C-alpha cells in the first residue's frame, strides 16, 4: 500500500460532497461555516471547497459524474494535500464508472470520511493507497463543542509519521446532538473494549467500514477477492439506519460463503448508533463465526469508530495489533510518511 504524506499546518485540504449534497443547502450553512472555522483554527489547515461540493442536494443526486470530477481533480491538484468528505449519504457507489484508479495511485494523498464513504475507501484500497475511515468534516467537525478526542485522532494519525499508535478506549460515549448549535453530550461508558471471543495477540491490515454499504460493493470491481482478505483485520460498524441484526447476519453469511471469514485474522466492531442492537449485533457476529468454524477468531466490540461518537481513525491497509488479554488496539506501523522522507525515496 502507498502511504500518503503527513500533513503540516498551512497545507490545503479539499472538502468534497461525494454522496449527499446537503451542505449546499441553507439548512446546513452554519454547520459548514463552523466546520471550516474548526479545521482552520484548530488544525491549522487551509480549506479549499471543490467546485461541485455545494451545488445542492438535487444537483448532487442527479450528477454523480460531477462528484467524481471533484474527487479526481482534488487528487490531481498538487497543492491539495488531503481530501475530506463533508458527509455521507447512500449512493456513493454511482461514482464508480467515473473513477480513474491510476490518478489515485499516481497522486497518493490523505482521504478521510465514513459511512457511505466506505465505497470511496474501497476505491482507494483498489488503487493501493492508504485511506482513513474517520470523522466527517461536516459532521463531527461542525460541532460547536468539538470533542478533544476527535481532534487528537486527526493530529496523532495524520500530522506525523509514527508507529505504535494506541487506539485507546475513552470510557465515554455520545450520540448525535438534538440541536447541532448546542453540540453533543458526552456520557460515561464503563464497558470499555469488550472481548466477544478470542485470546492473545493477533496482527493484520485493517480493511472494512460501514457494513450496510458492503451490499452495494459486492460483485463490483472494488470488492476485494478472497485472497485480498487474507490475514486482514475486518472492522465493521452500522449506519444511522440502525439495521436489524438479521441484515448484519446475512451480509456476514455472504462473506462466509465467499471464504472471507476463513481468511481474516480478527474483527473489530464499532459501537452502534444510540447503542441500539449492541448485544444483538455481538451475538449475531459470534454465531456466524461459529457456523463458519472460526470460534478462534478474535472479536472486540464497543470500538470508537463510525456513527456513534467518539473517534479513533481507522487507516485502511495499515497493520494493527489486537491484544485480547489486555484489551488493547495498537497501530504497529505509521499510516503516513513524513514529507522529508518522501523526497528521498
C-alpha positions in Angstrom: 0.0 0.0 0.0 1.2 3.5 -0.8 1.2 5.8 2.2 0.2 9.5 1.7 2.4 12.2 3.0 1.8 13.6 6.5 0.1 17.0 7.0 1.6 20.2 8.3 0.0 23.4 9.3 -0.8 25.6 6.3 -1.5 22.6 4.0 -4.5 22.8 1.8 -7.3 20.4 2.3 -10.2 19.9 -0.1 -13.8 19.5 1.1 -15.9 17.3 -1.2 -19.5 16.1 -1.3 -19.4 12.5 -2.7 -22.8 11.3 -1.6 -25.3 13.7 -0.1 -25.4 17.3 -1.2 -27.0 18.6 2.0 -24.2 21.0 2.8 -25.1 23.0 -0.3 -28.5 23.8 1.4 -29.3 26.8 3.6 -30.2 24.5 6.5 -26.5 23.5 6.8 -24.9 26.9 6.2 -24.0 27.5 9.9 -22.6 23.9 10.3 -20.5 24.4 7.2 -19.1 27.7 8.5 -18.3 26.0 11.8 -16.6 23.1 10.1 -14.4 25.5 8.1 -13.5 27.5 11.2 -12.7 24.4 13.2 -10.4 23.0 10.5 -8.6 26.3 10.0 -8.3 27.4 13.7 -7.8 24.0 15.4 -5.9 22.0 12.8 -4.2 25.0 11.0 -5.2 23.8 7.6 -6.3 25.9 4.6 -9.8 24.8 3.4 -10.5 24.5 -0.3 -14.1 23.8 -1.3 -14.3 21.8 -4.5 -16.5 23.4 -7.3 -19.4 20.9 -7.1 -19.4 20.3 -3.3 -22.1 22.9 -2.6 -24.4 22.7 -5.6 -27.2 21.3 -3.5 -29.0 18.0 -2.9 -30.8 17.7 -6.2 -27.9 18.5 -8.4 -25.5 16.3 -6.4 -28.0 13.4 -6.6 -28.6 13.8 -10.4 -24.9 14.2 -11.3 -22.5 11.5 -9.8 -20.1 12.4 -12.6 -19.6 15.9 -11.0 -18.9 14.4 -7.6 -16.4 12.1 -9.2 -14.8 15.0 -11.1 -14.3 16.9 -7.8 -12.6 13.8 -6.3 -10.3 13.3 -9.3 -9.5 17.0 -9.6 -8.6 17.1 -5.9 -6.2 14.2 -6.4 -4.6 15.8 -9.5 -4.1 19.2 -7.8 -0.5 19.2 -6.3 -1.3 22.0 -3.9 -4.0 19.9 -2.2 -2.5 17.6 0.4 -5.7 15.9 1.7 -9.3 15.3 0.8 -12.1 15.3 3.4 -15.7 14.4 2.8 -18.4 16.7 4.2 -20.8 13.9 5.0 -22.1 10.5 3.9 -25.4 9.5 2.3 -26.5 6.5 0.3 -25.3 6.4 -3.3 -21.6 6.9 -3.5 -21.4 3.7 -5.5 -22.7 5.6 -8.5 -19.3 7.3 -8.8 -17.6 4.1 -9.7 -17.9 4.4 -13.5 -16.1 7.8 -13.4 -13.2 6.9 -11.2 -9.6 6.8 -12.6 -7.7 4.5 -10.3 -4.4 5.5 -11.9 -5.0 9.1 -10.9 -5.4 8.0 -7.3 -2.4 5.6 -7.4 -0.1 8.3 -9.0 -1.2 11.0 -6.6 -1.5 9.4 -3.1 -2.8 11.8 -0.5 -4.8 11.6 2.7 -8.5 10.8 2.2 -11.0 11.0 5.2 -14.6 10.1 5.7 -17.0 7.4 6.9 -20.4 5.8 6.4 -21.4 5.7 2.7 -17.8 6.9 2.1 -16.9 3.3 2.7 -17.2 3.0 -1.1 -14.5 5.6 -1.6 -12.2 3.8 0.8 -12.6 0.6 -1.2 -11.7 2.6 -4.3 -8.6 3.9 -2.6 -7.8 0.3 -1.5 -8.1 -1.0 -5.0 -5.8 1.8 -6.2 -3.3 0.7 -3.5 -3.4 3.9 -1.4 -3.9 4.0 2.4 -7.1 6.0 3.4 -8.6 7.0 6.7 -12.0 5.9 8.0 -12.6 8.9 10.3 -14.8 11.8 11.2 -16.6 13.8 8.5 -15.7 17.4 8.1 -19.4 18.5 8.0 -20.5 16.2 10.9 -18.1 15.9 13.8 -16.0 19.0 12.8 -19.2 21.1 12.5 -19.8 20.8 16.3 -19.7 23.9 18.5 -18.1 21.7 21.2 -15.8 19.6 19.1 -14.5 16.8 21.4 -10.8 16.7 22.1 -10.8 13.0 21.1 -11.9 13.8 17.6 -9.1 16.4 17.3 -6.5 14.2 18.8 -7.2 11.3 16.4 -6.7 13.5 13.4 -3.5 15.1 14.7 -2.0 11.8 16.1 -2.7 9.9 12.9 -2.1 12.4 10.1 0.4 15.0 11.2 3.5 12.9 11.9 5.0 9.6 10.8 5.0 7.4 13.9 4.5 3.8 14.8 2.7 2.1 17.7 -0.3 4.5 18.0 -2.6 3.1 20.6 -6.3 3.4 19.8 -7.5 4.0 23.3 -11.0 3.5 24.6 -12.1 6.8 26.1 -14.5 5.2 28.6 -17.1 7.7 27.2 -19.8 7.7 24.6 -22.1 10.1 22.9 -24.7 10.3 20.1 -25.9 12.9 17.7 -27.0 16.2 19.3 -30.7 17.1 19.2 -29.5 20.7 18.4 -26.3 21.0 16.3 -25.8 24.5 17.5 -25.6 23.3 21.1 -23.3 20.3 20.5 -23.2 16.8 21.9 -23.4 15.5 25.5 -20.7 13.1 26.4 -21.6 10.3 28.8 -19.6 7.8 30.8 -19.0 4.3 29.4 -17.7 1.8 31.9 -17.9 -1.1 29.4 -14.6 -0.3 27.6 -13.5 -2.6 24.8 -15.4 -5.9 25.1 -13.8 -9.1 24.0 -16.6 -11.2 22.4 -14.3 -14.1 21.7 -10.6 -14.8 21.3 -7.4 -14.6 23.3 -3.8 -13.5 23.0 -2.5 -11.2 20.2 -3.1 -11.1 16.5 -2.0 -8.7 13.8 -3.3 -7.8 10.4 -4.0 -5.0 8.0 -7.2 -3.0 8.5 -10.0 -3.4 5.9 -13.6 -2.5 6.4 -16.2 0.2 7.1 -20.0 0.5 7.3 -21.3 -3.0 6.8 -24.6 -1.7 5.4 -22.7 -0.4 2.4 -21.0 -3.7 1.7 -24.1 -4.9 -0.2 -23.6 -2.2 -2.8 -20.0 -3.1 -3.4 -20.2 -6.9 -3.5 -19.7 -8.1 -7.1 -18.2 -4.9 -8.3 -14.5 -4.2 -9.3 -13.7 -2.6 -5.9 -14.8 -5.6 -3.8 -11.6 -7.4 -2.7 -11.1 -11.0 -3.6 -11.0 -13.8 -1.1 -7.2 -13.8 -1.4 -7.1 -10.0 -0.8 -8.9 -10.5 2.6 -6.2 -12.9 3.7 -4.9 -12.1 7.2 -6.8 -8.8 7.3 -8.5 -7.3 10.4 -12.1 -6.7 9.4 -13.6 -3.6 11.0 -17.4 -3.1 10.8 -20.0 -0.7 12.1 -23.6 0.1 11.3 -25.3 3.2 9.9 -27.8 5.7 11.1 -30.5 3.4 9.7 -29.8 1.1 12.7 -30.2 -2.1 10.6 -31.9 -5.1 12.0 -29.4 -7.7 13.3 -30.6 -10.1 10.6 -29.2 -7.8 7.9 -25.8 -7.9 9.6 -26.1 -11.7 9.8 -27.0 -12.0 6.1 -24.0 -9.9 5.0 -21.7 -12.0 7.2 -23.2 -15.1 5.7 -22.3 -13.8 2.3 -18.7 -13.1 3.4 -18.6 -16.5 5.0 -19.5 -18.4 1.8 -17.1 -16.2 -0.1 -14.4 -17.6 2.1 -13.6 -14.3 3.6 -14.3 -15.2 7.2 -11.9 -18.1 7.0 -9.1 -15.8 5.7 -9.3 -12.9 8.2 -7.3 -12.6 11.5 -9.9 -10.7 13.6 -13.0 -8.5 13.7 -13.4 -5.0 15.3 -16.9 -3.8 15.9 -17.9 -0.2 16.3 -20.4 0.9 18.9 -23.8 1.2 17.1 -25.9 4.4 17.0 -27.6 5.1 20.3 -26.3 1.7 21.4 -29.2 0.0 19.6 -28.8 -3.7 19.0 -25.4 -3.6 20.7 -25.9 -7.1 22.3 -27.8 -8.5 19.3 -25.0 -7.5 16.9 -22.4 -9.1 19.1 -24.4 -12.3 19.3 -25.0 -12.4 15.6 -21.3 -11.9 14.8 -20.3 -14.6 17.3 -22.9 -17.0 15.9 -21.9 -16.6 12.3 -18.2 -17.1 13.1 -19.2 -20.3 14.9 -21.2 -21.5 11.9 -18.1 -21.0 9.7 -15.8 -22.7 12.3 -14.0 -19.6 13.4 -14.6 -19.7 17.1 -10.8 -18.9 17.4 -11.3 -15.6 15.7 -10.7 -12.6 18.0 -13.6 -10.2 18.1 -13.6 -6.9 20.0 -16.7 -4.8 20.3 -17.6 -1.3 21.5 -14.8 0.3 19.5 -14.5 4.0 18.8 -15.2 4.4 15.1 -18.3 5.1 13.0 -21.7 6.5 13.5 -21.6 6.5 17.3 -19.2 9.0 18.8 -16.2 9.3 19.7 -13.5 8.7 17.1 -10.4 6.6 16.6 -9.2 6.9 13.0 -9.0 3.6 11.2 -6.4 3.6 8.3 -7.2 1.0 5.7 -4.2 -1.1 4.7 -2.3 -0.3 7.9 -1.2 -3.0 10.3 -3.0 -3.2 13.7 -2.4 -5.5 16.7 -5.3 -6.8 18.7 -4.4 -7.7 22.3 -7.4 -9.6 23.6 -6.0 -10.3 27.0 -5.2 -6.6 27.8 -8.0 -5.1 25.6 -5.6 -3.0 23.6 -5.6 -1.9 19.9 -2.3 -0.6 18.5 -1.4 0.6 15.0 2.0 -1.0 14.7 3.0 0.9 11.6 2.6 4.5 10.5 -0.2 5.1 8.1 1.5 8.3 6.7 5.1 9.1 5.7 6.9 12.4 6.6 7.4 14.8 3.7 11.2 14.8 4.2 11.4 11.0 3.8 9.1 11.1 0.8 11.5 13.3 -1.1 14.5 10.9 -0.6 12.8 7.7 -1.6 
